[in-house]
Amino acid sequence: MRAFSVRNDRCGGLLNAGALALAVLALAACGNKNAGQAPPPPEVSVVKAVAQPITVSEEYVGQTEAVDTVEIRARVSGILERQGFVDGSRVKRGDLLFAIDPQPFIAALAQAKATLAQTQATHINSKQNLDRIRPLLADKAISQQDLDAAVAKEATDAANEDAARAQVKTAELNLDYATISAPRDGVISKALIKPGGLVNASTTLLTTLYSVDPIYVNFTVSEQKLMEMQRQLKHNPGEDKAKLPPFRLRLADGSEYKLSGTLNFVDAAVDAKSGTLQVRVQVPNPERLLRAGQLVRVIFPSLQPLNAILIPQQAVQELQGKRSVFVVDAEGKAQYREITATTRDGNNWVVESGITPGEMVVVEGIQKVRPGAPVKPAVATPDAKNDAKKAGDDKSDAAKKSDAKDAAKKDVTYDAKGAAPAPAADKGAK
């Protein structure tokens, strides 16, 4: 019985070894079969490069400036008594801005009027005396010297009266200057001196008033751009401004200002340090959307259409300042190509060099492309792009659901495997 048991175990071992060898051979055969099959080329979407006339726009960094900027200063000194506006509000010509304590100027005016009355009385007296003694000279009752003294006295009193009258006018002006009004319509800044503060004549800045509509936008252009514009226009851009296209503005949030501007000023000389020229555009601003000092981008279209190739922005790869695309050649292989593109037209790049008309440029599936590897191109259309995007979204949702199911299965399998070792341990113990 013991010998029979041993032979049984040996036979079982031989059978197990044979089965294992057959399994290894089967796996090797499957591996060799799969290794012989090459993966299919990846599918990519392409567009045909076509040269077409386009209007290229250049953008410059500009800053807005009020057409009229008025610094509000007092003409007389005194204590500020009242502020007549709300900081940052819109004011109209003649609106009260500040009021300085008028009492000292009222007193000065009263004193000037009293002095005038005094000088008038003195002048009347000297004039009456002159009228009395003038006939006495013919009767030799007075000397010529007495008559000359009376004439001089009357003239001096007349001049004193004129001086006193001027002092009254000055006192009246100072009293008027104690009330400061808006010199024009516009938007007022905040008050720099509050009621109770001391105001010095001509030196203390109270606030600043800015005009609103229209508004200026200042920017600079390079000397090369100026020469290009002169060649295309055949004259200086500042001489015939009507021939220039309208200037558009792009705001800080990326939106485009709905009203366009016109060229207002071109500087007479190029800055020797920077090699740039100062340019100013006048833009309507009826809704007060633009404010003085605001940074904007000035969009200036080219004067002549440019015959260039447009490719979608998604087709261009940027790395270390270089831009490149993948082009499908006649053999259906993807070729790496560096391009020169410095200007955008909406969501497209304007290609200056690197691509010739008629070439197929990869726009979708770039991550699956390798230089020199075969691809399966499909010409992209707007409808196909939308359908592909929708299908991609649906596929993404289906993939999320599939991943959730796989995760649930993994959890169930893990629990079953986790529970399995317990019986094995019992079997070993048994």
C-alpha positions as CSV (number, residue, x, y, z in Angstrom):
1,M,0.0,0.0,0.0
2,R,2.8,2.4,0.8
3,A,4.6,1.7,-2.5
4,F,1.4,2.3,-4.5
5,S,0.9,5.6,-2.8
6,V,4.4,6.8,-3.7
7,R,4.0,5.9,-7.4
8,N,0.7,7.7,-7.4
9,D,2.3,10.9,-6.2
10,R,5.1,10.6,-8.8
11,C,2.6,10.2,-11.6
12,G,0.7,13.2,-10.3
13,G,3.9,15.2,-10.3
14,L,4.7,14.2,-13.9
15,L,1.3,15.0,-15.1
16,N,1.4,18.5,-13.4
17,A,4.8,19.2,-14.9
18,G,3.6,18.2,-18.4
19,A,0.5,20.4,-18.1
20,L,2.7,23.4,-17.0
21,A,5.0,22.9,-20.0
22,L,2.1,22.9,-22.4
23,A,0.7,26.1,-20.8
24,V,4.1,27.8,-21.2
25,L,4.3,26.8,-24.8
26,A,0.8,28.0,-25.5
27,L,1.5,31.4,-23.9
28,A,4.7,31.8,-25.9
29,A,2.9,31.0,-29.2
30,C,0.3,33.6,-28.4
31,G,3.0,36.2,-27.5
32,N,4.8,35.6,-30.8
33,K,1.5,35.9,-32.7
34,N,0.6,39.3,-31.1
35,A,4.2,40.6,-31.5
36,G,3.9,40.1,-35.2
37,Q,0.9,42.4,-35.6
38,A,1.7,46.2,-35.8
39,P,-0.8,48.7,-34.2
40,P,-3.0,50.6,-36.6
41,P,-2.0,54.2,-37.4
42,P,-3.7,56.8,-35.2
43,E,-6.5,58.8,-36.6
44,V,-5.9,62.6,-36.7
45,S,-7.9,65.5,-38.0
46,V,-6.2,67.8,-40.5
47,V,-7.0,71.0,-42.4
48,K,-5.6,72.1,-45.7
49,A,-3.4,75.2,-45.7
50,V,-4.8,77.8,-47.9
51,A,-3.4,81.2,-48.6
52,Q,-6.0,84.0,-48.4
53,P,-6.1,87.8,-48.1
54,I,-6.5,88.8,-44.5
55,T,-6.3,92.1,-42.6
56,V,-3.7,91.7,-39.9
57,S,-4.1,93.9,-36.8
58,E,-1.3,95.0,-34.5
59,E,-1.8,95.8,-30.9
60,Y,-0.1,98.5,-28.9
61,V,-0.2,99.2,-25.1
62,G,-1.9,102.6,-24.6
63,Q,-3.0,104.7,-21.7
64,T,-6.1,106.9,-21.6
65,E,-5.9,110.6,-20.9
66,A,-8.5,113.2,-20.3
67,V,-8.8,115.8,-23.0
68,D,-8.9,118.5,-20.3
69,T,-7.4,118.0,-16.9
70,V,-8.0,121.0,-14.5
71,E,-6.2,121.3,-11.2
72,I,-8.5,123.1,-8.8
73,R,-6.6,125.6,-6.7
74,A,-7.7,128.5,-4.5
75,R,-6.9,132.1,-5.5
76,V,-7.1,133.3,-1.9
77,S,-5.9,132.0,1.4
78,G,-8.1,131.1,4.2
79,I,-9.9,128.3,6.2
80,L,-11.9,125.9,4.0
81,E,-15.5,126.2,5.2
82,R,-17.4,123.8,3.0
83,Q,-17.1,121.1,0.3
84,G,-19.9,121.2,-2.3
85,F,-19.5,117.9,-4.1
86,V,-19.2,114.2,-3.5
87,D,-15.8,112.7,-4.2
88,G,-15.7,111.1,-7.7
89,S,-19.0,112.5,-8.8
90,R,-19.9,114.2,-12.1
91,V,-20.2,118.0,-12.0
92,K,-21.4,120.7,-14.4
93,R,-19.9,124.0,-15.2
94,G,-20.7,126.5,-12.4
95,D,-21.4,123.9,-9.7
96,L,-20.0,124.8,-6.2
97,L,-16.9,122.9,-5.3
98,F,-15.4,124.6,-2.3
99,A,-16.3,127.6,0.0
100,I,-13.6,129.4,2.0
101,D,-14.5,131.4,5.1
102,P,-15.7,134.7,3.6
103,Q,-15.7,136.9,6.7
104,P,-12.2,138.3,6.3
105,F,-12.9,139.2,2.7
106,I,-16.2,140.8,3.7
107,A,-14.4,143.0,6.2
108,A,-11.7,143.8,3.7
109,L,-14.3,144.9,1.2
110,A,-16.0,147.2,3.8
111,Q,-12.7,148.8,4.6
112,A,-11.9,149.4,1.0
113,K,-15.3,151.0,0.4
114,A,-14.7,153.3,3.4
115,T,-11.3,154.3,2.1
116,L,-12.9,155.0,-1.3
117,A,-15.4,157.3,0.3
118,Q,-12.6,159.1,2.2
119,T,-10.6,159.7,-1.0
120,Q,-13.7,160.8,-2.9
121,A,-14.5,163.4,-0.2
122,T,-10.9,164.7,-0.3
123,H,-11.0,164.8,-4.1
124,I,-14.2,166.9,-4.0
125,N,-12.7,169.3,-1.6
126,S,-9.5,169.8,-3.6
127,K,-11.5,170.2,-6.8
128,Q,-13.7,172.9,-5.2
129,N,-10.6,174.8,-3.9
130,L,-9.1,174.7,-7.4
131,D,-12.3,176.1,-8.9
132,R,-12.2,179.0,-6.3
133,I,-8.6,180.1,-6.7
134,R,-8.3,179.7,-10.5
135,P,-10.1,183.0,-11.3
136,L,-8.0,184.9,-8.6
137,L,-4.9,184.5,-10.7
138,A,-6.2,186.9,-13.3
139,D,-6.8,189.6,-10.6
140,K,-3.2,189.0,-9.2
141,A,-4.9,187.9,-5.9
142,I,-2.8,184.7,-5.8
143,S,0.5,183.7,-7.2
144,Q,1.2,181.3,-9.9
145,Q,2.8,179.0,-7.3
146,D,-0.4,178.8,-5.3
147,L,-2.4,177.9,-8.4
148,D,0.1,175.2,-9.3
149,A,-0.1,173.7,-5.8
150,A,-3.9,173.6,-5.9
151,V,-3.8,171.9,-9.3
152,A,-1.4,169.3,-8.1
153,K,-3.5,168.7,-4.9
154,E,-6.5,168.1,-7.0
155,A,-4.7,165.6,-9.3
156,T,-3.3,163.8,-6.3
157,D,-6.7,163.4,-4.8
158,A,-8.1,162.2,-8.1
159,A,-5.4,159.5,-8.3
160,N,-6.0,158.5,-4.7
161,E,-9.7,158.1,-5.5
162,D,-8.9,155.8,-8.4
163,A,-6.6,153.7,-6.2
164,A,-9.2,153.4,-3.6
165,R,-11.7,152.3,-6.2
166,A,-9.3,149.6,-7.4
167,Q,-8.9,148.4,-3.8
168,V,-12.6,148.0,-3.7
169,K,-12.6,146.0,-6.9
170,T,-9.8,143.8,-5.5
171,A,-11.7,143.2,-2.3
172,E,-14.8,142.2,-4.3
173,L,-12.7,139.7,-6.4
174,N,-11.2,138.2,-3.3
175,L,-14.7,137.7,-1.9
176,D,-15.8,136.0,-5.1
177,Y,-12.7,133.9,-5.1
178,A,-13.7,132.5,-1.7
179,T,-16.3,130.5,-3.6
180,I,-14.7,128.0,-6.0
181,S,-16.9,126.7,-8.8
182,A,-16.4,124.1,-11.5
183,P,-14.8,125.7,-14.6
184,R,-16.3,123.0,-17.0
185,D,-18.3,119.7,-17.1
186,G,-16.5,116.6,-16.0
187,V,-15.7,114.1,-13.3
188,I,-14.2,115.4,-10.1
189,S,-11.6,113.5,-8.1
190,K,-11.5,113.3,-4.3
191,A,-11.0,116.4,-2.2
192,L,-7.4,116.7,-0.9
193,I,-8.3,119.4,1.7
194,K,-11.2,118.8,4.0
195,P,-13.4,121.5,5.7
196,G,-11.4,123.2,8.5
197,G,-8.1,122.9,6.7
198,L,-5.9,125.9,5.8
199,V,-5.8,126.8,2.1
200,N,-2.9,128.8,0.7
201,A,-3.5,130.8,-2.4
202,S,-2.2,129.3,-5.7
203,T,-0.1,126.6,-4.0
204,T,-2.7,124.3,-2.3
205,L,-4.1,121.7,-4.7
206,L,-7.7,121.1,-3.7
207,T,-8.8,118.5,-6.3
208,T,-8.6,117.7,-10.0
209,L,-11.4,117.8,-12.6
210,Y,-11.3,115.5,-15.6
211,S,-13.2,115.8,-18.8
212,V,-15.0,112.6,-19.9
213,D,-16.2,112.7,-23.4
214,P,-14.2,112.3,-25.7
215,I,-11.1,110.9,-24.2
216,Y,-7.5,110.5,-25.5
217,V,-5.5,107.3,-25.8
218,N,-1.7,107.7,-26.0
219,F,0.7,105.0,-27.2
220,T,3.9,104.7,-29.1
221,V,4.8,103.1,-32.5
222,S,8.3,101.9,-33.6
223,E,10.3,103.8,-36.1
224,Q,10.0,100.8,-38.5
225,K,6.2,100.9,-38.3
226,L,6.2,104.6,-39.0
227,M,8.3,104.1,-42.1
228,E,5.9,101.3,-43.3
229,M,2.9,103.5,-42.8
230,Q,4.6,106.3,-44.7
231,R,5.4,104.0,-47.6
232,Q,1.8,102.7,-47.8
233,L,0.2,106.1,-47.4
234,K,2.8,107.9,-49.5
235,H,2.8,110.7,-46.9
236,N,3.2,111.3,-43.2
237,P,0.4,109.7,-41.2
238,G,-0.2,112.9,-39.3
239,E,-0.9,115.0,-42.4
240,D,-4.0,113.2,-43.7
241,K,-5.6,111.4,-40.8
242,A,-8.9,110.7,-42.6
243,K,-7.2,108.0,-44.8
244,L,-6.3,105.9,-41.8
245,P,-8.6,103.1,-40.7
246,P,-10.4,103.4,-37.4
247,F,-8.5,102.4,-34.2
248,R,-10.2,99.9,-31.9
249,L,-9.5,99.3,-28.2
250,R,-9.3,96.2,-26.1
251,L,-10.0,96.6,-22.4
252,A,-8.2,95.0,-19.5
253,D,-10.8,92.2,-19.2
254,G,-10.2,91.2,-22.9
255,S,-13.4,92.6,-24.2
256,E,-13.4,95.0,-27.2
257,Y,-14.6,98.6,-26.7
258,K,-17.7,99.1,-29.0
259,L,-16.7,102.5,-30.3
260,S,-13.7,103.2,-32.5
261,G,-11.3,106.1,-32.4
262,T,-9.6,108.4,-34.8
263,L,-6.0,109.6,-35.1
264,N,-5.7,112.9,-33.3
265,F,-2.0,113.6,-33.0
266,V,1.4,112.3,-34.2
267,D,4.5,113.7,-32.6
268,A,6.9,115.7,-34.8
269,A,10.1,113.9,-33.6
270,V,11.1,110.3,-32.8
271,D,12.4,109.7,-29.3
272,A,16.1,109.3,-29.7
273,K,16.4,107.0,-26.6
274,S,13.6,104.5,-27.4
275,G,13.3,105.0,-31.2
276,T,9.5,105.3,-30.9
277,L,7.0,107.9,-31.9
278,Q,4.2,109.3,-29.7
279,V,0.7,108.8,-31.2
280,R,-2.6,109.9,-29.8
281,V,-6.1,108.6,-30.6
282,Q,-9.4,110.3,-29.8
283,V,-12.2,108.0,-28.7
284,P,-15.9,108.8,-27.9
285,N,-16.8,108.0,-24.3
286,P,-20.5,108.8,-23.8
287,E,-21.1,106.1,-21.2
288,R,-18.0,107.0,-19.1
289,L,-16.6,103.5,-19.5
290,L,-13.1,104.8,-20.0
291,R,-11.4,106.7,-17.3
292,A,-8.2,108.8,-17.3
293,G,-5.0,106.7,-16.7
294,Q,-6.6,103.4,-17.7
295,L,-4.4,100.9,-19.5
296,V,-5.8,99.6,-22.8
297,R,-4.6,97.9,-26.0
298,V,-4.9,99.8,-29.2
299,I,-5.8,97.6,-32.2
300,F,-4.5,99.1,-35.5
301,P,-5.4,97.1,-38.7
302,S,-3.0,96.9,-41.5
303,L,-3.4,99.4,-44.3
304,Q,-3.3,96.7,-47.0
305,P,-4.6,93.1,-47.0
306,L,-1.9,90.4,-46.4
307,N,-1.9,87.2,-48.4
308,A,-1.1,84.6,-45.7
309,I,-2.0,81.2,-44.3
310,L,-4.3,80.8,-41.3
311,I,-4.2,77.7,-39.1
312,P,-6.1,77.1,-35.9
313,Q,-4.5,77.9,-32.6
314,Q,-4.9,74.3,-31.4
315,A,-2.6,73.1,-34.2
316,V,0.4,75.1,-33.0
317,Q,2.7,73.8,-30.3
318,E,4.9,76.3,-28.5
319,L,8.1,75.4,-26.7
320,Q,10.9,77.7,-25.6
321,G,9.8,80.5,-27.9
322,K,9.5,78.3,-30.9
323,R,6.3,77.3,-32.7
324,S,5.7,74.1,-34.6
325,V,3.1,72.0,-36.2
326,F,2.7,68.5,-37.7
327,V,2.2,68.1,-41.4
328,V,1.0,64.9,-43.1
329,D,3.1,64.2,-46.2
330,A,2.1,62.4,-49.4
331,E,3.0,59.0,-47.9
332,G,0.6,59.6,-45.0
333,K,3.4,60.2,-42.4
334,A,3.5,63.0,-39.9
335,Q,6.4,65.4,-40.3
336,Y,7.5,67.9,-37.7
337,R,7.7,71.5,-39.0
338,E,8.8,74.7,-37.3
339,I,6.9,77.8,-38.4
340,T,7.1,81.5,-38.1
341,A,3.9,83.0,-36.7
342,T,3.9,86.3,-34.7
343,T,0.4,87.6,-35.3
344,R,-3.0,86.2,-34.4
345,D,-6.3,86.7,-36.2
346,G,-9.0,85.8,-33.7
347,N,-8.4,82.1,-32.8
348,N,-6.0,81.5,-35.7
349,W,-2.3,82.0,-36.2
350,V,-1.1,83.9,-39.2
351,V,1.8,81.8,-40.6
352,E,4.5,83.8,-42.2
353,S,6.8,80.8,-43.2
354,G,7.2,77.1,-42.6
355,I,4.0,75.9,-44.4
356,T,3.2,76.0,-48.1
357,P,-0.4,76.2,-49.5
358,G,-1.9,72.8,-50.0
359,E,-0.2,71.0,-47.1
360,M,-2.3,69.1,-44.6
361,V,-1.8,70.4,-41.0
362,V,-2.8,68.2,-38.0
363,V,-5.3,70.0,-35.8
364,E,-6.6,67.2,-33.6
365,G,-4.9,64.2,-32.2
366,I,-1.5,65.8,-32.0
367,Q,-0.7,63.9,-28.7
368,K,-0.9,60.6,-30.7
369,V,1.5,61.7,-33.5
370,R,5.2,60.9,-33.7
371,P,7.6,62.4,-36.2
372,G,7.9,60.1,-39.2
373,A,5.2,57.7,-38.0
374,P,2.2,56.9,-40.3
375,V,-1.2,58.5,-39.4
376,K,-4.7,58.2,-40.7
377,P,-5.8,61.7,-41.7
378,A,-9.4,62.9,-41.8
379,V,-10.2,66.4,-43.1
380,A,-11.8,68.4,-40.3
381,T,-15.0,70.4,-40.9
382,P,-16.8,72.6,-38.5
383,D,-19.7,70.1,-38.2
384,A,-17.2,67.2,-37.7
385,K,-15.4,69.2,-35.1
386,N,-18.6,69.8,-33.2
387,D,-19.6,66.2,-33.5
388,A,-16.2,65.0,-32.4
389,K,-16.3,67.3,-29.4
390,K,-19.8,66.1,-28.5
391,A,-18.8,62.4,-29.0
392,G,-15.7,63.1,-26.9
393,D,-17.9,64.5,-24.1
394,D,-20.2,61.5,-24.4
395,K,-17.3,59.1,-24.4
396,S,-15.9,60.9,-21.4
397,D,-19.1,60.4,-19.5
398,A,-19.3,56.7,-20.6
399,A,-15.7,56.3,-19.5
400,K,-16.5,57.8,-16.1
401,K,-19.4,55.4,-15.7
402,S,-17.2,52.4,-16.8
403,D,-14.5,53.4,-14.4
404,A,-17.0,53.6,-11.6
405,K,-18.2,50.0,-12.5
406,D,-14.6,48.7,-12.6
407,A,-13.9,50.3,-9.3
408,A,-17.0,48.6,-7.8
409,K,-15.9,45.2,-9.3
410,K,-12.4,45.7,-7.9
411,D,-13.9,46.3,-4.5
412,V,-16.0,43.2,-4.6
413,T,-13.1,41.1,-5.9
414,Y,-10.9,42.4,-3.2
415,D,-13.4,41.5,-0.5
416,A,-13.8,38.0,-1.9
417,K,-10.0,37.5,-2.1
418,G,-9.7,39.0,1.4
419,A,-12.2,36.4,2.7
420,A,-10.6,33.5,0.8
421,P,-7.4,33.1,2.9
422,A,-9.4,32.1,6.0
423,P,-10.5,28.6,4.7
424,A,-7.0,28.0,3.2
425,A,-5.5,28.6,6.7
426,D,-8.0,26.1,8.1
427,K,-7.1,23.6,5.4
428,G,-3.4,23.9,6.2
429,A,-4.1,23.5,9.8
430,K,-6.3,20.5,9.1
